[in-house]
């Protein structure tokens, strides 16, 4: 298989043997919401079972082959994972295998019974997405009437079983003024934490960026500072603002909360079609699909696939632009390589947020190293080759 643009192999030291820490299962190609900002872009499926879902036997096969490679956790996401017709069976398998469970849900199907099944996993983490402090805002983003109260009830159902979830709030222009109100609401619901996500320019999120319905870089940085410095000290919730490491205070970096750090070296995605992929981006970018569960042996895919080898050998040294100069690159690893490849067709491209911040003169100078000398270049037709 050809390696995507920008992943040409260089002579390097032998790569460190990497273990699979977590499998990310994108269980469904459908979703019961139609979110304006979704980076996956699943097809709308109000009632479920209209679009492909990952077969249970492939779920078990992937886990069985990953455990000898170090697997200790599973993330169930989508589309909407609770649309999977055998979701409870998947939970049973995770418990049987003694794995940490992570679930990302929009909450519409998180009934008291489902919450109780999730609670049977002793090592669990659940997040519920709520994108507004009122129904009008949340449902403008999510596209389905009644979604706001359903998501709030999902949090209550989880809390009632002893699972204190994280609420995820994706910031955009329509809800930017509700940050403080979200903290109060999430406190009242009994959740443990609130994460503020920046909308990625991928799939539907790309359209939001083009229509300028997302926030500009200056306002995002200002909001991040407000969350970290003003709101966080005043609440019992853990607050996370998900922007790159270079913009986070030394205090938050030292706290080790992990927000903003991609675990790409220990993660592998499995999409609903039954294919291994870098993550869910495989739904959008076929170049980042690595093989098929049950047909391609996972150990071979994990250890030998050209893209995975290139990432291990090239990150962070081969990062380009502002990310290549950033003093945080060994922690940040380009923030999101999948997003970078989607945007620019290169695994080493700079992250869009950081690039825009640098162009606006807003990238923290204290986090930048010296600009490297330019390599001589020669133009060949429309291509540019390094000498």
C-alpha positions as CSV (number, residue, x, y, z in Angstrom):
1,X,0.0,0.0,0.0
2,X,1.3,3.5,-0.8
3,X,1.9,5.8,2.1
4,X,-0.1,9.0,2.0
5,X,1.6,12.2,0.9
6,X,4.2,13.4,3.3
7,X,5.0,10.0,4.9
8,X,8.1,9.1,2.9
9,X,10.3,7.0,5.1
10,X,13.6,8.4,6.4
11,X,16.5,6.6,8.0
12,X,15.8,6.7,11.8
13,X,16.6,4.8,14.9
14,X,14.5,1.6,15.3
15,X,11.0,2.5,16.6
16,X,10.1,1.7,20.1
17,X,7.7,-1.2,20.5
18,X,4.3,0.3,21.1
19,X,1.4,-1.4,22.8
20,X,-2.3,-0.9,22.0
21,X,-3.8,0.8,25.1
22,X,-7.2,1.4,23.7
23,X,-9.4,0.4,20.8
24,X,-11.9,3.1,19.7
25,X,-15.0,1.4,18.3
26,X,-17.1,3.5,16.0
27,X,-20.1,1.2,16.3
28,X,-22.6,2.8,14.0
29,X,-22.7,4.6,10.7
30,X,-26.0,6.2,11.7
31,X,-27.0,8.7,14.4
32,X,-30.3,9.7,15.9
33,X,-29.2,13.4,15.9
34,X,-28.1,15.6,13.0
35,X,-25.5,17.8,14.6
36,X,-24.2,20.7,12.7
37,X,-20.6,20.4,13.9
38,X,-20.1,16.6,13.7
39,X,-16.6,15.6,12.5
40,X,-17.9,12.2,11.5
41,X,-20.9,13.1,9.5
42,X,-23.0,10.0,10.1
43,X,-26.3,9.5,8.3
44,X,-29.5,10.5,10.2
45,X,-31.2,7.5,11.7
46,X,-34.1,8.4,14.0
47,X,-35.2,4.9,14.9
48,X,-32.0,2.8,14.5
49,X,-30.9,-0.2,12.4
50,X,-31.1,1.5,9.0
51,X,-27.4,1.7,8.5
52,X,-24.5,-0.6,9.2
53,X,-23.4,-1.4,12.7
54,X,-20.3,-3.3,13.7
55,X,-21.0,-7.1,14.1
56,X,-20.5,-8.5,17.6
57,X,-18.2,-11.2,16.3
58,X,-15.8,-8.6,14.9
59,X,-15.9,-6.7,18.2
60,X,-14.9,-9.9,20.0
61,X,-12.2,-10.7,17.4
62,X,-10.6,-7.3,17.6
63,X,-10.5,-7.5,21.4
64,X,-9.1,-11.0,21.4
65,X,-6.3,-10.1,19.0
66,X,-5.5,-6.8,20.8
67,X,-5.1,-8.2,24.3
68,X,-1.7,-9.8,23.6
69,X,-0.6,-6.4,22.3
70,X,-1.4,-4.7,25.6
71,X,-5.0,-3.7,25.3
72,X,-6.5,-2.4,28.6
73,X,-9.4,-0.2,27.5
74,X,-12.3,0.2,25.1
75,X,-14.1,3.3,23.9
76,X,-17.6,2.9,22.4
77,X,-18.6,5.8,20.2
78,X,-20.4,6.3,16.9
79,X,-22.3,7.7,15.2
80,X,-24.3,7.1,18.3
81,X,-23.1,3.9,20.1
82,X,-26.4,3.3,21.9
83,X,-28.1,2.8,18.6
84,X,-26.2,-0.5,18.2
85,X,-28.8,-3.3,18.5
86,X,-26.6,-5.4,20.7
87,X,-25.1,-2.6,22.9
88,X,-25.8,-4.5,26.1
89,X,-24.0,-7.5,24.8
90,X,-21.0,-5.4,24.0
91,X,-21.0,-4.1,27.6
92,X,-21.0,-7.7,28.8
93,X,-18.0,-8.6,26.6
94,X,-16.0,-5.6,28.0
95,X,-16.8,-6.7,31.5
96,X,-15.8,-10.3,30.8
97,X,-12.5,-9.2,29.4
98,X,-11.8,-6.9,32.4
99,X,-11.3,-3.8,30.3
100,X,-11.8,-0.2,31.1
101,X,-15.0,1.2,29.5
102,X,-15.4,4.6,27.9
103,X,-18.7,5.6,26.3
104,X,-19.4,8.7,24.3
105,X,-23.2,9.3,23.8
106,X,-25.7,12.0,22.9
107,X,-27.9,10.6,25.7
108,X,-31.1,10.1,23.8
109,X,-31.2,6.4,24.5
110,X,-29.5,6.4,27.9
111,X,-32.5,5.1,29.9
112,X,-32.3,4.1,33.5
113,X,-31.9,0.5,32.4
114,X,-29.0,1.3,30.0
115,X,-27.3,3.4,32.7
116,X,-27.6,0.5,35.1
117,X,-25.9,-1.8,32.6
118,X,-23.0,0.7,32.1
119,X,-22.6,0.9,35.8
120,X,-21.8,-2.8,36.1
121,X,-18.4,-2.0,34.7
122,X,-16.2,-1.1,37.7
123,X,-13.7,1.0,35.7
124,X,-15.9,3.2,33.5
125,X,-16.0,6.8,32.1
126,X,-19.1,8.2,30.3
127,X,-19.5,11.5,28.5
128,X,-22.8,13.1,27.4
129,X,-22.9,15.9,24.8
130,X,-24.9,19.0,25.6
131,X,-24.3,22.1,23.4
132,X,-26.4,24.7,25.2
133,X,-27.7,25.8,28.5
134,X,-31.3,25.9,27.0
135,X,-33.3,23.7,24.7
136,X,-33.4,26.3,21.8
137,X,-29.6,26.5,21.6
138,X,-28.9,22.8,22.1
139,X,-31.5,21.7,19.6
140,X,-30.3,24.2,16.9
141,X,-27.0,22.5,17.1
142,X,-28.3,19.0,17.4
143,X,-31.2,19.2,14.9
144,X,-33.8,17.2,16.9
145,X,-36.6,18.5,19.1
146,X,-36.5,17.1,22.6
147,X,-32.8,16.3,22.5
148,X,-32.0,18.8,25.3
149,X,-34.1,17.3,28.0
150,X,-33.2,13.8,26.9
151,X,-29.5,14.6,27.3
152,X,-30.0,16.2,30.7
153,X,-32.1,13.1,31.8
154,X,-29.3,10.9,30.6
155,X,-26.9,12.6,33.0
156,X,-29.4,12.2,35.8
157,X,-29.8,8.5,35.0
158,X,-26.1,7.9,35.1
159,X,-25.6,9.8,38.3
160,X,-28.4,7.8,39.9
161,X,-26.4,4.6,39.3
162,X,-23.2,6.0,40.7
163,X,-21.7,7.1,37.4
164,X,-20.8,10.7,37.4
165,X,-20.3,11.6,33.7
166,X,-18.5,14.3,31.9
167,X,-20.6,16.7,29.9
168,X,-19.0,17.8,26.5
169,X,-19.9,21.3,25.2
170,X,-18.8,22.2,21.7
171,X,-18.2,26.0,21.5
172,X,-19.5,28.0,18.6
173,X,-20.9,31.5,18.1
174,X,-24.4,30.6,19.0
175,X,-23.5,29.3,22.5
176,X,-20.4,31.3,23.3
177,X,-22.3,33.4,25.8
178,X,-23.5,30.4,27.7
179,X,-20.2,29.1,29.1
180,X,-20.8,30.3,32.7
181,X,-24.4,29.1,32.6
182,X,-23.2,25.7,31.4
183,X,-21.0,25.3,34.5
184,X,-24.0,26.0,36.8
185,X,-26.2,23.6,34.9
186,X,-23.7,20.8,34.9
187,X,-23.1,21.3,38.6
188,X,-26.9,21.0,39.2
189,X,-27.1,17.8,37.1
190,X,-24.4,16.1,39.3
191,X,-21.8,15.5,36.6
192,X,-18.1,15.3,37.5
193,X,-16.6,17.4,34.8
194,X,-17.3,19.7,31.8
195,X,-15.2,19.7,28.7
196,X,-15.3,22.6,26.2
197,X,-14.5,21.3,22.7
198,X,-13.3,23.4,19.8
199,X,-15.2,22.5,16.6
200,X,-12.9,20.8,14.1
201,X,-13.0,21.8,10.4
202,X,-13.9,18.2,9.4
203,X,-17.1,16.9,7.7
204,X,-20.0,19.0,8.9
205,X,-17.7,21.1,11.1
206,X,-15.9,22.2,8.0
207,X,-19.2,23.9,6.8
208,X,-19.6,25.6,10.1
209,X,-16.1,27.1,9.8
210,X,-16.8,28.2,6.2
211,X,-20.0,29.9,7.3
212,X,-18.2,31.6,10.2
213,X,-20.5,30.0,12.7
214,X,-17.5,29.0,14.7
215,X,-15.4,31.3,16.9
216,X,-12.3,33.0,15.7
217,X,-8.9,32.1,17.2
218,X,-8.6,35.2,19.4
219,X,-12.0,34.5,21.0
220,X,-11.3,30.9,21.5
221,X,-8.0,31.7,23.3
222,X,-9.8,34.3,25.4
223,X,-12.5,31.8,26.3
224,X,-9.9,29.2,27.2
225,X,-8.2,31.6,29.6
226,X,-11.6,32.5,31.1
227,X,-12.4,28.8,31.7
228,X,-9.0,28.0,33.2
229,X,-8.3,31.1,35.2
230,X,-11.7,32.4,36.3
231,X,-14.3,29.6,36.2
232,X,-12.2,26.6,37.3
233,X,-11.2,28.0,40.7
234,X,-14.9,28.7,41.5
235,X,-16.4,25.3,40.8
236,X,-16.2,21.7,42.2
237,X,-16.3,20.5,38.6
238,X,-13.2,19.6,36.7
239,X,-13.1,22.0,33.7
240,X,-11.2,21.3,30.5
241,X,-10.8,23.6,27.6
242,X,-9.7,21.5,24.6
243,X,-7.2,23.6,22.8
244,X,-3.5,22.7,22.1
245,X,-0.9,22.3,24.8
246,X,0.9,25.5,23.8
247,X,-2.0,27.6,25.0
248,X,-2.5,25.9,28.3
249,X,-1.1,27.4,31.5
250,X,1.9,25.7,33.1
251,X,-0.4,25.0,36.1
252,X,-2.8,23.0,34.0
253,X,0.0,21.2,32.2
254,X,1.6,20.2,35.5
255,X,-1.8,19.0,36.8
256,X,-1.5,16.1,34.4
257,X,-5.2,16.1,33.4
258,X,-4.3,14.9,30.0
259,X,-6.7,17.2,28.1
260,X,-5.2,18.1,24.8
261,X,-2.8,15.2,24.6
262,X,-3.4,12.7,21.8
263,X,-2.7,9.1,22.7
264,X,-2.1,8.3,19.1
265,X,0.8,5.9,19.8
266,X,-1.4,3.6,21.8
267,X,-4.8,3.9,20.0
268,X,-6.3,2.1,17.1
269,X,-9.8,2.8,15.6
270,X,-12.3,0.3,14.3
271,X,-15.1,1.7,12.2
272,X,-18.6,0.2,11.7
273,X,-17.6,-1.4,8.4
274,X,-15.2,-3.6,10.4
275,X,-12.0,-1.9,9.2
276,X,-9.0,-0.8,11.3
277,X,-8.4,2.9,10.9
278,X,-6.3,5.7,12.5
279,X,-9.6,6.7,14.2
280,X,-13.1,7.5,13.0
281,X,-11.5,9.7,10.3
282,X,-11.3,6.5,8.3
283,X,-15.0,7.1,7.5
284,X,-13.9,10.3,5.7
285,X,-10.4,9.4,4.5
286,X,-9.9,5.9,3.0
287,X,-6.1,6.5,3.0
288,X,-6.2,6.1,6.8
289,X,-7.9,2.6,6.8
290,X,-5.3,-0.1,7.6
291,X,-7.0,-3.4,7.1
292,X,-10.1,-5.5,7.9
293,X,-10.9,-7.2,11.3
294,X,-10.9,-11.0,10.9
295,X,-9.1,-10.9,7.6
296,X,-5.9,-9.0,8.5
297,X,-4.1,-10.1,11.6
298,X,-4.1,-7.2,14.1
299,X,-0.5,-7.8,15.2
300,X,0.7,-7.5,11.7
301,X,-1.3,-4.3,11.0
302,X,-0.2,-2.8,14.3
303,X,3.5,-3.5,13.9
304,X,4.0,-3.3,10.1
305,X,1.5,-0.9,8.5
306,X,3.5,1.8,6.7
307,X,1.4,4.7,8.1
308,X,1.6,3.5,11.8
309,X,5.4,2.9,11.4
310,X,5.8,6.4,9.9
311,X,4.0,8.0,12.7
312,X,6.1,6.2,15.4
313,X,9.3,7.1,13.6
314,X,8.4,10.6,12.5
315,X,6.5,12.1,15.5
316,X,7.2,14.7,16.7
317,X,10.4,15.5,14.8
318,X,8.9,15.6,11.3
319,X,6.1,18.0,12.2
320,X,6.1,21.1,10.0
321,X,5.4,24.8,10.3
322,X,4.5,26.1,13.7
323,X,4.1,22.6,15.1
324,X,7.6,21.8,14.2
325,X,8.9,24.8,16.1
326,X,6.7,24.4,19.1
327,X,8.4,23.5,22.4
328,X,5.4,21.4,23.4
329,X,5.5,19.2,20.3
330,X,6.7,16.1,22.2
331,X,3.6,16.2,24.4
332,X,1.1,17.5,21.8
333,X,2.3,15.5,18.8
334,X,0.6,17.9,16.4
335,X,-2.6,17.9,18.4
336,X,-4.6,15.8,16.0
337,X,-2.7,14.1,13.1
338,X,-6.0,12.8,11.7
339,X,-7.3,16.3,11.4
340,X,-4.1,17.5,9.9
341,X,-4.2,14.8,7.3
342,X,-7.8,15.6,6.5
343,X,-7.1,19.3,6.1
344,X,-3.7,19.2,4.2
345,X,-3.1,15.6,3.0
346,X,0.0,15.2,5.1
347,X,0.6,13.6,8.5
348,X,3.2,16.2,9.3
349,X,1.1,19.3,8.5
350,X,0.7,21.9,11.3
351,X,-2.6,21.9,13.3
352,X,-5.1,24.4,11.9
353,X,-5.6,26.2,15.3
354,X,-1.9,26.7,15.9
355,X,-1.3,27.8,12.3
356,X,-4.1,30.4,12.5
357,X,-2.9,31.6,15.8
358,X,0.6,32.1,14.5
359,X,-0.7,34.0,11.5
360,X,-2.7,36.3,13.8
361,X,0.3,36.9,16.0
362,X,-1.4,35.0,18.9
363,X,0.8,31.9,19.3
364,X,2.6,32.1,22.7
365,X,6.2,33.2,21.9
366,X,7.5,31.5,25.0
367,X,6.4,28.1,23.5
368,X,8.3,28.6,20.2
369,X,11.8,27.6,19.3
370,X,13.9,29.3,16.6
371,X,12.7,29.2,13.1
372,X,14.8,26.6,11.1
373,X,16.8,27.5,8.1
374,X,14.9,27.0,4.8
375,X,15.9,24.0,2.8
376,X,16.7,24.7,-0.9
377,X,13.8,23.9,-3.1
378,X,13.3,23.4,-6.8
379,X,10.0,23.5,-8.6
380,X,9.2,20.6,-10.9
381,X,6.0,21.4,-12.8
382,X,3.3,22.0,-10.1
383,X,5.3,20.0,-7.5
384,X,8.0,21.2,-5.1
385,X,10.7,18.8,-4.2
386,X,13.3,19.1,-1.5
387,X,17.0,19.1,-2.6
